[in-house]
Amino acid sequence: MARQQAPASDLIPKTVLQGGARLFVASYVVRDTELDRVWRCGFHALLWLNGGRATLLCDGERFEAQASSLFCLSPGQVYRWSAAEATTRATLLGFEADIFTAGRAQGGLLDVQLLHDLPLFRAGGTAVLAADENAVTLDRLFALCRRRYLQLSEPHGGRSWRVLPRSQEGVLLAYLHVILAEAATLAPALAAPLPSASTDLRLSRLFRLHAGQRVLERLSVAAYAGLLHVTPDHLTRAVRRSTGQTPSAWLQEQLLTEARRRLALTDQPVEQVAETLNFASASQFSRWVRVHTGQTPRQLRQQGRGN
């Protein structure tokens, strides 16, 4: 994994995978990482807290976590550790969604639909699961996954991160599959199977995951429909039936979430935030914020930092 430096216009850098890798495992002492540094997740991530206590802030939510907690972070989410005990350790398993599709195409057991049938990765928030009876099993699985990753991955240049060659992905994919299955048992709502007529829900989740990652591009509903190989009307009906919202309303919510992130977590002037979010002017941005929140950007910034 590498932490990619953001362009000069963007003060929230993204964590990305390097060297063509699609899966990695990292283990670290949380207090030794850069506390209070803000990062945007560039992949799906399972974050296992295997010791101590820590505070994670993610998209306006505050999580006071203790050992044997599992965080499920979606691509596009913005997070930071704000506090941690000296003994707090974490193991992070990150992966690209297309690793599932590839596994299926090569005759494997993994299918990208698993990500959408098990709503561990929620476009509208962070799933945090407390592992009680499953704690020993998950701790062992993450430890074994990390060990095998170190055995099969290769150093990447002169950097500290490593790259897992695609020819060695099979074993780690098997561990990932088991970990996802164990995670799904931590909450009854997650373990329950979806109804047979779940096409709308799957399509809605795919749309929302795409929208969460590409919010700065300000794509239209028609553009997302094209990405998902459906018509705009089909996408609108599916999202409305499964969520009660239209795709346009969801895109507005994602844009507002991004505005909150930048106002609360960076020192960007309002004019720069407006420019980054592709508004024609700061005044247009301010009017838009007031319409959707009843507050000015300055008030929204103060509220976000207070929270």
C-alpha positions as CSV (number, residue, x, y, z in Angstrom):
1,M,0.0,0.0,0.0
2,A,1.1,3.6,-0.6
3,R,-0.3,6.9,0.5
4,Q,-0.6,8.9,-2.6
5,Q,0.0,12.6,-2.4
6,A,-2.9,14.7,-3.4
7,P,-2.8,17.3,-6.1
8,A,-2.2,20.9,-5.0
9,S,-5.9,21.6,-5.2
10,D,-6.8,18.6,-2.9
11,L,-5.7,18.4,0.7
12,I,-7.2,14.9,1.3
13,P,-4.7,12.3,-0.1
14,K,-5.9,8.8,-1.1
15,T,-4.5,5.5,0.0
16,V,-3.9,3.4,-3.1
17,L,-2.4,0.0,-4.0
18,Q,0.9,0.0,-5.8
19,G,2.6,-2.1,-8.5
20,G,-0.6,-3.5,-9.9
21,A,-1.5,-5.2,-6.7
22,R,-5.2,-5.9,-5.9
23,L,-4.9,-7.1,-2.3
24,F,-2.6,-6.3,0.7
25,V,-2.4,-6.9,4.4
26,A,-0.7,-4.6,6.9
27,S,-0.3,-4.8,10.6
28,Y,0.8,-1.8,12.8
29,V,0.7,-0.2,16.2
30,V,-2.0,2.6,15.8
31,R,-0.1,5.1,17.9
32,D,2.9,4.7,15.7
33,T,0.9,5.7,12.6
34,E,0.2,9.3,11.8
35,L,-2.6,10.2,14.3
36,D,-4.9,13.0,13.1
37,R,-3.7,12.7,9.5
38,V,-6.7,12.5,7.1
39,W,-6.9,9.9,4.4
40,R,-9.4,8.9,1.7
41,C,-9.7,5.1,1.4
42,G,-9.0,4.0,-2.2
43,F,-10.2,0.4,-1.9
44,H,-12.4,-1.9,0.2
45,A,-10.8,-2.4,3.7
46,L,-11.4,-4.7,6.6
47,L,-9.7,-3.1,9.7
48,W,-9.3,-5.5,12.6
49,L,-8.5,-4.1,16.0
50,N,-6.6,-6.8,17.8
51,G,-5.5,-5.0,20.9
52,G,-6.1,-1.9,23.0
53,R,-8.6,0.9,22.4
54,A,-8.7,3.7,19.8
55,T,-10.9,6.4,18.4
56,L,-11.6,6.4,14.7
57,L,-13.4,9.3,12.9
58,C,-15.0,8.5,9.6
59,D,-17.2,10.8,7.6
60,G,-18.6,12.6,10.6
61,E,-19.1,9.5,12.7
62,R,-17.0,8.9,15.9
63,F,-16.2,5.3,16.9
64,E,-14.8,4.5,20.3
65,A,-13.4,1.0,19.5
66,Q,-11.8,-1.7,21.6
67,A,-10.0,-4.9,20.9
68,S,-11.9,-7.4,18.7
69,S,-13.7,-4.8,16.7
70,L,-14.0,-5.0,12.9
71,F,-14.3,-1.9,10.7
72,C,-15.6,-2.2,7.1
73,L,-14.5,0.8,5.1
74,S,-15.7,1.5,1.5
75,P,-13.8,3.2,-1.3
76,G,-14.1,7.0,-1.1
77,Q,-14.6,7.2,2.7
78,V,-12.5,9.7,4.6
79,Y,-11.1,8.7,8.0
80,R,-8.5,9.4,10.6
81,W,-7.4,8.0,14.0
82,S,-7.7,10.6,16.6
83,A,-6.6,8.7,19.7
84,A,-5.1,5.4,20.7
85,E,-3.6,3.5,23.6
86,A,0.0,2.6,23.4
87,T,-1.0,-1.1,23.1
88,T,-3.5,-0.7,20.3
89,R,-2.7,-2.8,17.3
90,A,-4.6,-3.1,14.0
91,T,-4.5,-5.4,11.0
92,L,-5.7,-3.9,7.7
93,L,-6.8,-6.1,4.8
94,G,-7.4,-4.0,1.7
95,F,-8.6,-5.2,-1.7
96,E,-9.9,-4.0,-5.0
97,A,-13.4,-5.2,-6.0
98,D,-12.3,-6.5,-9.4
99,I,-10.2,-9.2,-7.6
100,F,-13.6,-11.0,-7.1
101,T,-14.5,-10.9,-10.7
102,A,-11.1,-12.2,-11.8
103,G,-11.3,-15.1,-9.3
104,R,-14.7,-16.1,-10.7
105,A,-13.5,-15.9,-14.3
106,Q,-10.6,-18.2,-13.5
107,G,-12.9,-20.8,-12.1
108,G,-12.6,-19.7,-8.4
109,L,-15.4,-19.5,-5.8
110,L,-15.4,-15.8,-5.3
111,D,-18.0,-13.6,-7.0
112,V,-18.2,-9.8,-6.9
113,Q,-21.9,-10.2,-5.9
114,L,-20.7,-11.3,-2.5
115,L,-19.7,-7.7,-1.7
116,H,-23.3,-6.7,-2.4
117,D,-25.1,-9.6,-0.9
118,L,-23.3,-9.1,2.4
119,P,-23.7,-5.4,3.1
120,L,-20.5,-5.1,5.1
121,F,-19.4,-2.2,2.9
122,R,-22.1,0.5,3.1
123,A,-22.0,3.5,0.9
124,G,-24.0,5.4,3.4
125,G,-21.8,4.8,6.5
126,T,-19.2,2.7,8.2
127,A,-20.1,-0.8,9.4
128,V,-18.4,-1.5,12.8
129,L,-18.9,-5.0,14.2
130,A,-18.0,-6.3,17.7
131,A,-16.7,-9.8,17.6
132,D,-17.4,-11.5,20.8
133,E,-17.7,-15.3,20.3
134,N,-15.9,-15.0,16.9
135,A,-13.0,-12.9,18.3
136,V,-10.5,-15.8,18.6
137,T,-11.4,-17.1,15.1
138,L,-11.1,-13.7,13.4
139,D,-7.9,-12.9,15.3
140,R,-6.4,-16.2,14.0
141,L,-7.6,-15.6,10.5
142,F,-6.2,-12.1,10.2
143,A,-2.8,-13.3,11.7
144,L,-2.6,-16.2,9.2
145,C,-3.6,-13.9,6.4
146,R,-0.8,-11.5,7.3
147,R,1.7,-14.3,7.6
148,R,0.9,-15.7,4.2
149,Y,0.9,-12.3,2.7
150,L,4.5,-11.7,3.9
151,Q,5.5,-15.1,2.5
152,L,3.9,-14.6,-1.0
153,S,4.3,-10.8,-1.5
154,E,7.4,-9.1,-2.9
155,P,9.2,-5.9,-1.9
156,H,8.2,-2.9,-4.1
157,G,11.3,-1.0,-5.1
158,G,13.1,0.7,-2.2
159,R,9.9,1.4,-0.3
160,S,8.5,-0.3,2.8
161,W,5.3,-1.6,1.2
162,R,5.1,-4.9,-0.6
163,V,3.2,-6.2,-3.7
164,L,1.3,-9.4,-4.0
165,P,1.8,-10.9,-7.5
166,R,-1.5,-11.9,-9.3
167,S,-0.1,-15.4,-9.6
168,Q,-0.1,-15.7,-5.8
169,E,-3.6,-14.2,-5.1
170,G,-5.4,-17.5,-4.7
171,V,-4.4,-18.3,-1.2
172,L,-5.1,-14.8,0.1
173,L,-8.5,-14.8,-1.7
174,A,-9.4,-17.9,0.2
175,Y,-8.6,-16.2,3.5
176,L,-10.6,-13.1,2.4
177,H,-13.6,-15.3,1.5
178,V,-13.6,-17.0,5.0
179,I,-13.1,-13.6,6.8
180,L,-16.0,-12.1,5.0
181,A,-18.2,-15.1,5.8
182,E,-17.2,-14.9,9.5
183,A,-17.8,-11.2,9.5
184,A,-21.3,-11.7,8.2
185,T,-22.2,-13.7,11.3
186,L,-21.4,-10.9,13.7
187,A,-24.8,-9.2,13.2
188,P,-28.1,-11.0,12.4
189,A,-29.1,-8.3,9.8
190,L,-25.9,-9.0,7.9
191,A,-26.2,-12.8,8.1
192,A,-29.7,-12.8,6.8
193,P,-29.9,-13.7,3.1
194,L,-31.3,-11.2,0.6
195,P,-34.7,-11.9,-0.9
196,S,-34.6,-13.7,-4.3
197,A,-35.6,-10.5,-6.1
198,S,-32.5,-8.6,-5.1
199,T,-31.4,-7.3,-8.5
200,D,-32.6,-3.8,-7.6
201,L,-30.6,-3.8,-4.3
202,R,-27.4,-5.0,-6.0
203,L,-27.6,-2.4,-8.7
204,S,-28.4,0.3,-6.1
205,R,-25.3,-0.7,-4.1
206,L,-23.1,-0.7,-7.1
207,F,-24.3,2.7,-8.1
208,R,-23.8,4.1,-4.6
209,L,-20.3,2.6,-4.3
210,H,-19.3,4.2,-7.7
211,A,-20.9,7.5,-6.7
212,G,-18.9,7.5,-3.4
213,Q,-15.6,7.1,-5.2
214,R,-16.3,9.6,-8.0
215,V,-18.1,12.4,-6.3
216,L,-15.6,15.0,-7.5
217,E,-16.3,14.2,-11.1
218,R,-19.9,15.4,-10.7
219,L,-21.1,12.7,-13.2
220,S,-24.7,12.6,-14.3
221,V,-27.2,9.8,-13.6
222,A,-27.0,8.9,-17.2
223,A,-23.2,8.6,-17.0
224,Y,-23.5,6.2,-14.0
225,A,-26.1,4.2,-15.9
226,G,-23.7,3.8,-18.7
227,L,-21.0,2.6,-16.3
228,L,-23.4,0.0,-15.0
229,H,-24.7,-1.0,-18.5
230,V,-28.3,-0.1,-17.8
231,T,-30.6,2.7,-19.0
232,P,-31.0,5.8,-16.8
233,D,-34.7,4.9,-16.3
234,H,-33.8,1.4,-15.2
235,L,-31.2,2.8,-12.7
236,T,-33.7,5.4,-11.4
237,R,-36.4,2.7,-10.8
238,A,-34.0,0.3,-9.1
239,V,-32.5,2.9,-6.8
240,R,-36.0,4.3,-5.9
241,R,-37.5,0.8,-5.2
242,S,-34.6,-0.3,-3.0
243,T,-33.8,2.9,-1.1
244,G,-36.8,5.2,-1.5
245,Q,-34.5,7.8,-3.1
246,T,-33.7,8.8,-6.6
247,P,-30.1,8.6,-7.9
248,S,-30.1,12.4,-8.2
249,A,-31.0,12.8,-4.5
250,W,-28.2,10.3,-3.6
251,L,-25.7,12.2,-5.7
252,Q,-26.6,15.5,-3.9
253,E,-26.1,13.7,-0.5
254,Q,-22.7,12.5,-1.6
255,L,-21.7,15.9,-2.7
256,L,-22.9,17.4,0.6
257,T,-20.9,14.7,2.5
258,E,-17.8,15.7,0.5
259,A,-18.4,19.4,1.3
260,R,-18.7,18.5,5.0
261,R,-15.4,16.6,4.9
262,R,-13.5,19.4,3.3
263,L,-14.9,22.1,5.6
264,A,-14.3,20.1,8.8
265,L,-11.1,18.3,8.0
266,T,-9.1,20.7,6.0
267,D,-8.2,24.4,6.1
268,Q,-9.2,25.0,2.5
269,P,-10.8,28.4,2.1
270,V,-14.5,28.3,1.1
271,E,-13.5,29.6,-2.4
272,Q,-11.1,26.6,-2.8
273,V,-13.7,24.1,-1.6
274,A,-16.2,25.5,-4.1
275,E,-13.7,25.2,-6.9
276,T,-12.7,21.6,-5.9
277,L,-16.4,20.6,-5.9
278,N,-16.9,22.2,-9.3
279,F,-19.1,25.1,-8.3
280,A,-19.0,28.1,-10.6
281,S,-18.3,30.4,-7.6
282,A,-18.1,30.6,-3.8
283,S,-21.4,32.4,-3.7
284,Q,-23.1,29.6,-5.7
285,F,-21.6,27.1,-3.3
286,S,-22.7,29.0,-0.2
287,R,-26.3,29.2,-1.5
288,W,-26.3,25.5,-2.3
289,V,-25.1,24.7,1.3
290,R,-27.7,26.9,2.8
291,V,-30.5,25.3,0.8
292,H,-29.4,21.8,1.9
293,T,-28.4,22.5,5.5
294,G,-29.8,25.8,6.6
295,Q,-26.3,26.9,7.5
296,T,-23.4,28.8,5.9
297,P,-20.2,27.0,4.9
298,R,-18.5,28.7,7.9
299,Q,-21.2,27.4,10.3
300,L,-20.9,24.0,8.8
301,R,-17.1,24.0,9.3
302,Q,-17.5,25.0,13.0
303,Q,-20.1,22.4,13.5
304,G,-18.0,19.7,11.9
305,R,-14.9,20.5,13.9
306,G,-17.0,20.7,17.1
307,N,-18.3,17.1,16.5
